[in-house]
């Protein structure tokens, strides 16, 4: 982590274990065939999913997509 960021008030450095547990990327979470899934994503990330997944940004960093049919 950048040391100048750690100097900000209220900032705490994550432990190595906490850093390893952070999940990122743009792969949607697992869900059942043809089901809607809600997960954390920014509006830009949410709306970048293909139109066939019917991405909808709900707000508060929540995204909904339709999982592919089986």
Biopython code that builds the backbone (N, CA, C, O; Angstrom):
import numpy as np
from Bio.PDB.StructureBuilder import StructureBuilder

atoms = [
    (1, "UNK", "N", (0.840, -1.178, 0.000)),
    (1, "UNK", "CA", (0.000, 0.000, 0.000)),
    (1, "UNK", "C", (0.884, 1.240, 0.000)),
    (1, "UNK", "O", (1.969, 1.246, 0.582)),
    (2, "UNK", "N", (0.413, 2.269, -0.650)),
    (2, "UNK", "CA", (1.177, 3.501, -0.673)),
    (2, "UNK", "C", (1.187, 4.119, 0.715)),
    (2, "UNK", "O", (0.145, 4.244, 1.358)),
    (3, "UNK", "N", (2.360, 4.500, 1.164)),
    (3, "UNK", "CA", (2.492, 5.049, 2.515)),
    (3, "UNK", "C", (1.744, 6.367, 2.681)),
    (3, "UNK", "O", (1.232, 6.646, 3.765)),
    (4, "UNK", "N", (1.670, 7.194, 1.616)),
    (4, "UNK", "CA", (0.963, 8.470, 1.762)),
    (4, "UNK", "C", (-0.545, 8.268, 1.907)),
    (4, "UNK", "O", (-1.223, 9.125, 2.474)),
    (5, "UNK", "N", (-1.086, 7.149, 1.405)),
    (5, "UNK", "CA", (-2.509, 6.852, 1.609)),
    (5, "UNK", "C", (-2.740, 6.460, 3.066)),
    (5, "UNK", "O", (-3.764, 6.812, 3.651)),
    (6, "UNK", "N", (-1.795, 5.735, 3.648)),
    (6, "UNK", "CA", (-1.941, 5.299, 5.033)),
    (6, "UNK", "C", (-1.901, 6.461, 6.007)),
    (6, "UNK", "O", (-2.339, 6.323, 7.149)),
    (7, "UNK", "N", (-1.385, 7.602, 5.579)),
    (7, "UNK", "CA", (-1.317, 8.774, 6.442)),
    (7, "UNK", "C", (-2.651, 9.502, 6.551)),
    (7, "UNK", "O", (-2.781, 10.410, 7.372)),
    (8, "UNK", "N", (-3.641, 9.133, 5.749)),
    (8, "UNK", "CA", (-4.947, 9.776, 5.814)),
    (8, "UNK", "C", (-5.671, 9.373, 7.096)),
    (8, "UNK", "O", (-5.512, 8.253, 7.582)),
    (9, "UNK", "N", (-6.453, 10.280, 7.629)),
    (9, "UNK", "CA", (-7.162, 10.024, 8.879)),
    (9, "UNK", "C", (-8.197, 8.911, 8.680)),
    (9, "UNK", "O", (-8.970, 8.943, 7.724)),
    (10, "UNK", "N", (-8.206, 7.935, 9.582)),
    (10, "UNK", "CA", (-9.176, 6.852, 9.551)),
    (10, "UNK", "C", (-8.809, 5.676, 8.673)),
    (10, "UNK", "O", (-9.577, 4.718, 8.577)),
    (11, "UNK", "N", (-7.650, 5.722, 8.028)),
    (11, "UNK", "CA", (-7.235, 4.638, 7.143)),
    (11, "UNK", "C", (-6.466, 3.590, 7.933)),
    (11, "UNK", "O", (-5.594, 3.918, 8.738)),
    (12, "UNK", "N", (-6.799, 2.324, 7.694)),
    (12, "UNK", "CA", (-6.088, 1.212, 8.327)),
    (12, "UNK", "C", (-5.524, 0.314, 7.237)),
    (12, "UNK", "O", (-6.181, 0.073, 6.224)),
    (13, "UNK", "N", (-4.318, -0.179, 7.440)),
    (13, "UNK", "CA", (-3.692, -1.070, 6.468)),
    (13, "UNK", "C", (-4.274, -2.469, 6.627)),
    (13, "UNK", "O", (-4.441, -2.956, 7.745)),
    (14, "UNK", "N", (-4.584, -3.113, 5.497)),
    (14, "UNK", "CA", (-5.095, -4.479, 5.528)),
    (14, "UNK", "C", (-3.954, -5.451, 5.779)),
    (14, "UNK", "O", (-2.839, -5.259, 5.292)),
    (15, "UNK", "N", (-4.245, -6.493, 6.543)),
    (15, "UNK", "CA", (-3.232, -7.532, 6.760)),
    (15, "UNK", "C", (-3.062, -8.314, 5.454)),
    (15, "UNK", "O", (-3.877, -8.186, 4.540)),
    (16, "UNK", "N", (-2.019, -9.110, 5.370)),
    (16, "UNK", "CA", (-1.774, -9.911, 4.176)),
    (16, "UNK", "C", (-2.951, -10.862, 3.937)),
    (16, "UNK", "O", (-3.382, -11.051, 2.800)),
    (17, "UNK", "N", (-3.465, -11.458, 5.016)),
    (17, "UNK", "CA", (-4.611, -12.360, 4.895)),
    (17, "UNK", "C", (-5.846, -11.653, 4.368)),
    (17, "UNK", "O", (-6.558, -12.195, 3.524)),
    (18, "UNK", "N", (-6.107, -10.443, 4.859)),
    (18, "UNK", "CA", (-7.253, -9.668, 4.387)),
    (18, "UNK", "C", (-7.092, -9.304, 2.916)),
    (18, "UNK", "O", (-8.056, -9.335, 2.151)),
    (19, "UNK", "N", (-5.872, -8.960, 2.527)),
    (19, "UNK", "CA", (-5.622, -8.618, 1.131)),
    (19, "UNK", "C", (-5.859, -9.815, 0.220)),
    (19, "UNK", "O", (-6.377, -9.656, -0.885)),
    (20, "UNK", "N", (-5.486, -11.013, 0.669)),
    (20, "UNK", "CA", (-5.662, -12.219, -0.142)),
    (20, "UNK", "C", (-7.126, -12.604, -0.279)),
    (20, "UNK", "O", (-7.496, -13.267, -1.248)),
    (21, "UNK", "N", (-7.969, -12.203, 0.670)),
    (21, "UNK", "CA", (-9.385, -12.554, 0.625)),
    (21, "UNK", "C", (-10.214, -11.624, -0.245)),
    (21, "UNK", "O", (-11.402, -11.879, -0.445)),
    (22, "UNK", "N", (-9.628, -10.557, -0.767)),
    (22, "UNK", "CA", (-10.363, -9.634, -1.624)),
    (22, "UNK", "C", (-10.571, -10.285, -2.974)),
    (22, "UNK", "O", (-9.623, -10.741, -3.613)),
    (23, "UNK", "N", (-11.826, -10.323, -3.402)),
    (23, "UNK", "CA", (-12.158, -10.905, -4.691)),
    (23, "UNK", "C", (-12.507, -9.773, -5.646)),
    (23, "UNK", "O", (-13.255, -8.864, -5.287)),
    (24, "UNK", "N", (-11.983, -9.823, -6.827)),
    (24, "UNK", "CA", (-12.241, -8.786, -7.809)),
    (24, "UNK", "C", (-12.475, -9.395, -9.174)),
    (24, "UNK", "O", (-12.688, -10.601, -9.301)),
    (25, "UNK", "N", (-12.435, -8.565, -10.179)),
    (25, "UNK", "CA", (-12.639, -9.054, -11.526)),
    (25, "UNK", "C", (-14.024, -8.740, -12.022)),
    (25, "UNK", "O", (-14.824, -8.120, -11.321)),
    (26, "UNK", "N", (-14.307, -9.172, -13.238)),
    (26, "UNK", "CA", (-15.602, -8.851, -13.816)),
    (26, "UNK", "C", (-16.439, -10.093, -14.099)),
    (26, "UNK", "O", (-17.396, -10.009, -14.868)),
    (27, "UNK", "N", (-16.119, -11.234, -13.511)),
    (27, "UNK", "CA", (-16.904, -12.434, -13.704)),
    (27, "UNK", "C", (-18.070, -12.401, -12.714)),
    (27, "UNK", "O", (-17.849, -12.245, -11.513)),
    (28, "UNK", "N", (-19.304, -12.546, -13.196)),
    (28, "UNK", "CA", (-20.433, -12.509, -12.269)),
    (28, "UNK", "C", (-20.429, -13.717, -11.347)),
    (28, "UNK", "O", (-19.825, -14.739, -11.674)),
    (29, "UNK", "N", (-21.083, -13.620, -10.215)),
    (29, "UNK", "CA", (-21.129, -14.738, -9.281)),
    (29, "UNK", "C", (-21.935, -15.904, -9.853)),
    (29, "UNK", "O", (-22.688, -15.749, -10.814)),
    (30, "UNK", "N", (-21.760, -17.065, -9.242)),
    (30, "UNK", "CA", (-22.513, -18.244, -9.666)),
    (30, "UNK", "C", (-23.983, -18.065, -9.339)),
    (30, "UNK", "O", (-24.343, -17.473, -8.321)),
    (31, "UNK", "N", (-24.802, -18.572, -10.192)),
    (31, "UNK", "CA", (-26.237, -18.536, -9.967)),
    (31, "UNK", "C", (-26.886, -19.647, -10.761)),
    (31, "UNK", "O", (-26.251, -20.251, -11.626)),
    (32, "UNK", "N", (-28.125, -19.916, -10.478)),
    (32, "UNK", "CA", (-28.843, -20.948, -11.194)),
    (32, "UNK", "C", (-29.154, -20.519, -12.617)),
    (32, "UNK", "O", (-29.126, -19.332, -12.943)),
    (33, "UNK", "N", (-29.442, -21.477, -13.439)),
    (33, "UNK", "CA", (-29.760, -21.217, -14.843)),
    (33, "UNK", "C", (-31.008, -20.351, -14.948)),
    (33, "UNK", "O", (-32.046, -20.677, -14.372)),
    (34, "UNK", "N", (-30.907, -19.263, -15.673)),
    (34, "UNK", "CA", (-32.040, -18.388, -15.901)),
    (34, "UNK", "C", (-32.502, -17.587, -14.698)),
    (34, "UNK", "O", (-33.583, -17.000, -14.732)),
    (35, "UNK", "N", (-31.706, -17.549, -13.632)),
    (35, "UNK", "CA", (-32.068, -16.791, -12.437)),
    (35, "UNK", "C", (-31.395, -15.421, -12.443)),
    (35, "UNK", "O", (-30.322, -15.247, -13.021)),
    (36, "UNK", "N", (-32.032, -14.462, -11.801)),
    (36, "UNK", "CA", (-31.403, -13.165, -11.595)),
    (36, "UNK", "C", (-30.466, -13.257, -10.392)),
    (36, "UNK", "O", (-30.794, -13.885, -9.385)),
    (37, "UNK", "N", (-29.310, -12.633, -10.506)),
    (37, "UNK", "CA", (-28.318, -12.642, -9.438)),
    (37, "UNK", "C", (-27.979, -11.199, -9.106)),
    (37, "UNK", "O", (-27.773, -10.388, -10.009)),
    (38, "UNK", "N", (-27.920, -10.870, -7.830)),
    (38, "UNK", "CA", (-27.543, -9.530, -7.374)),
    (38, "UNK", "C", (-26.183, -9.632, -6.697)),
    (38, "UNK", "O", (-25.961, -10.515, -5.868)),
    (39, "UNK", "N", (-25.269, -8.723, -7.053)),
    (39, "UNK", "CA", (-23.919, -8.737, -6.496)),
    (39, "UNK", "C", (-23.376, -7.316, -6.460)),
    (39, "UNK", "O", (-23.966, -6.405, -7.041)),
    (40, "UNK", "N", (-22.256, -7.129, -5.781)),
    (40, "UNK", "CA", (-21.629, -5.813, -5.660)),
    (40, "UNK", "C", (-20.855, -5.476, -6.923)),
    (40, "UNK", "O", (-20.031, -6.267, -7.384)),
    (41, "UNK", "N", (-21.118, -4.312, -7.475)),
    (41, "UNK", "CA", (-20.387, -3.814, -8.639)),
    (41, "UNK", "C", (-20.695, -2.335, -8.788)),
    (41, "UNK", "O", (-21.780, -1.871, -8.438)),
    (42, "UNK", "N", (-19.732, -1.611, -9.308)),
    (42, "UNK", "CA", (-19.978, -0.198, -9.599)),
    (42, "UNK", "C", (-20.957, -0.101, -10.766)),
    (42, "UNK", "O", (-21.180, -1.078, -11.481)),
    (43, "UNK", "N", (-21.527, 1.061, -10.949)),
    (43, "UNK", "CA", (-22.473, 1.250, -12.055)),
    (43, "UNK", "C", (-21.793, 0.981, -13.392)),
    (43, "UNK", "O", (-22.356, 0.310, -14.257)),
    (44, "UNK", "N", (-20.576, 1.510, -13.559)),
    (44, "UNK", "CA", (-19.857, 1.313, -14.819)),
    (44, "UNK", "C", (-19.567, -0.160, -15.070)),
    (44, "UNK", "O", (-19.742, -0.646, -16.187)),
    (45, "UNK", "N", (-19.124, -0.873, -14.039)),
    (45, "UNK", "CA", (-18.821, -2.301, -14.180)),
    (45, "UNK", "C", (-20.088, -3.088, -14.487)),
    (45, "UNK", "O", (-20.078, -3.988, -15.327)),
    (46, "UNK", "N", (-21.174, -2.750, -13.807)),
    (46, "UNK", "CA", (-22.449, -3.444, -13.998)),
    (46, "UNK", "C", (-22.939, -3.285, -15.436)),
    (46, "UNK", "O", (-23.281, -4.266, -16.096)),
    (47, "UNK", "N", (-22.970, -2.056, -15.906)),
    (47, "UNK", "CA", (-23.520, -1.793, -17.227)),
    (47, "UNK", "C", (-22.585, -2.212, -18.355)),
    (47, "UNK", "O", (-22.960, -2.132, -19.525)),
    (48, "UNK", "N", (-21.370, -2.660, -18.023)),
    (48, "UNK", "CA", (-20.433, -3.158, -19.027)),
    (48, "UNK", "C", (-20.681, -4.625, -19.381)),
    (48, "UNK", "O", (-20.098, -5.136, -20.337)),
    (49, "UNK", "N", (-21.543, -5.308, -18.617)),
    (49, "UNK", "CA", (-21.879, -6.698, -18.941)),
    (49, "UNK", "C", (-22.658, -6.733, -20.242)),
    (49, "UNK", "O", (-23.344, -5.766, -20.572)),
    (50, "UNK", "N", (-22.569, -7.832, -20.994)),
    (50, "UNK", "CA", (-23.289, -7.926, -22.271)),
    (50, "UNK", "C", (-24.796, -7.747, -22.094)),
    (50, "UNK", "O", (-25.359, -8.118, -21.063)),
    (51, "UNK", "N", (-25.433, -7.182, -23.098)),
    (51, "UNK", "CA", (-26.868, -6.887, -23.040)),
    (51, "UNK", "C", (-27.712, -8.143, -22.839)),
    (51, "UNK", "O", (-28.798, -8.066, -22.264)),
    (52, "UNK", "N", (-27.228, -9.303, -23.306)),
    (52, "UNK", "CA", (-28.020, -10.528, -23.154)),
    (52, "UNK", "C", (-28.144, -10.963, -21.693)),
    (52, "UNK", "O", (-29.012, -11.772, -21.367)),
    (53, "UNK", "N", (-27.288, -10.436, -20.804)),
    (53, "UNK", "CA", (-27.392, -10.721, -19.372)),
    (53, "UNK", "C", (-28.341, -9.755, -18.678)),
    (53, "UNK", "O", (-28.599, -9.888, -17.481)),
    (54, "UNK", "N", (-28.854, -8.798, -19.409)),
    (54, "UNK", "CA", (-29.791, -7.788, -18.905)),
    (54, "UNK", "C", (-29.286, -7.113, -17.628)),
    (54, "UNK", "O", (-29.964, -7.150, -16.601)),
    (55, "UNK", "N", (-28.099, -6.495, -17.684)),
    (55, "UNK", "CA", (-27.573, -5.845, -16.478)),
    (55, "UNK", "C", (-28.421, -4.650, -16.065)),
    (55, "UNK", "O", (-28.830, -3.842, -16.898)),
    (56, "UNK", "N", (-28.676, -4.554, -14.767)),
    (56, "UNK", "CA", (-29.423, -3.427, -14.203)),
    (56, "UNK", "C", (-28.676, -2.963, -12.972)),
    (56, "UNK", "O", (-28.442, -3.742, -12.049)),
    (57, "UNK", "N", (-28.298, -1.680, -12.957)),
    (57, "UNK", "CA", (-27.673, -1.107, -11.773)),
    (57, "UNK", "C", (-28.781, -0.688, -10.822)),
    (57, "UNK", "O", (-29.602, 0.165, -11.157)),
    (58, "UNK", "N", (-28.805, -1.290, -9.627)),
    (58, "UNK", "CA", (-29.857, -1.053, -8.653)),
    (58, "UNK", "C", (-29.566, 0.179, -7.806)),
    (58, "UNK", "O", (-30.489, 0.837, -7.325)),
    (59, "UNK", "N", (-28.288, 0.492, -7.622)),
    (59, "UNK", "CA", (-27.865, 1.585, -6.758)),
    (59, "UNK", "C", (-27.096, 1.027, -5.585)),
    (59, "UNK", "O", (-27.133, -0.178, -5.338)),
    (60, "UNK", "N", (-26.408, 1.873, -4.866)),
    (60, "UNK", "CA", (-25.599, 1.462, -3.713)),
    (60, "UNK", "C", (-24.638, 0.334, -4.060)),
    (60, "UNK", "O", (-24.469, -0.604, -3.281)),
    (61, "UNK", "N", (-24.010, 0.424, -5.227)),
    (61, "UNK", "CA", (-23.058, -0.579, -5.717)),
    (61, "UNK", "C", (-23.666, -1.969, -5.824)),
    (61, "UNK", "O", (-22.987, -2.962, -5.559)),
    (62, "UNK", "N", (-24.931, -2.054, -6.206)),
    (62, "UNK", "CA", (-25.612, -3.331, -6.407)),
    (62, "UNK", "C", (-25.991, -3.473, -7.870)),
    (62, "UNK", "O", (-26.552, -2.560, -8.476)),
    (63, "UNK", "N", (-25.672, -4.645, -8.430)),
    (63, "UNK", "CA", (-25.949, -4.928, -9.835)),
    (63, "UNK", "C", (-26.773, -6.205, -9.913)),
    (63, "UNK", "O", (-26.581, -7.121, -9.113)),
    (64, "UNK", "N", (-27.672, -6.267, -10.857)),
    (64, "UNK", "CA", (-28.480, -7.452, -11.102)),
    (64, "UNK", "C", (-28.271, -7.887, -12.542)),
    (64, "UNK", "O", (-28.324, -7.066, -13.457)),
    (65, "UNK", "N", (-28.031, -9.190, -12.747)),
    (65, "UNK", "CA", (-27.937, -9.729, -14.098)),
    (65, "UNK", "C", (-28.736, -11.023, -14.161)),
    (65, "UNK", "O", (-29.004, -11.655, -13.139)),
    (66, "UNK", "N", (-29.113, -11.409, -15.387)),
    (66, "UNK", "CA", (-29.822, -12.646, -15.623)),
    (66, "UNK", "C", (-28.810, -13.684, -16.061)),
    (66, "UNK", "O", (-28.125, -13.503, -17.068)),
    (67, "UNK", "N", (-28.712, -14.775, -15.309)),
    (67, "UNK", "CA", (-27.764, -15.832, -15.653)),
    (67, "UNK", "C", (-28.243, -16.527, -16.927)),
    (67, "UNK", "O", (-29.439, -16.556, -17.218)),
    (68, "UNK", "N", (-27.305, -17.080, -17.673)),
    (68, "UNK", "CA", (-27.610, -17.745, -18.933)),
    (68, "UNK", "C", (-28.507, -18.960, -18.683)),
    (68, "UNK", "O", (-28.410, -19.607, -17.641)),
    (69, "UNK", "N", (-29.391, -19.267, -19.658)),
    (69, "UNK", "CA", (-30.223, -20.467, -19.485)),
    (69, "UNK", "C", (-29.374, -21.726, -19.618)),
    (69, "UNK", "O", (-28.288, -21.697, -20.197)),
    (70, "UNK", "N", (-29.872, -22.813, -19.086)),
    (70, "UNK", "CA", (-29.141, -24.101, -19.150)),
    (70, "UNK", "C", (-29.347, -24.772, -20.489)),
    (70, "UNK", "O", (-28.814, -25.856, -20.725)),
]
sb = StructureBuilder()
sb.init_structure("model")
sb.init_model(0)
sb.init_chain("A")
sb.init_seg("    ")
for serial, (resi, resn, name, xyz) in enumerate(atoms, 1):
    if name == "N":
        sb.init_residue(resn, " ", resi, " ")
    sb.init_atom(name, np.array(xyz, "f"), 0.0, 1.0, " ", f" {name:<3s}", serial, name[0])
structure = sb.get_structure()
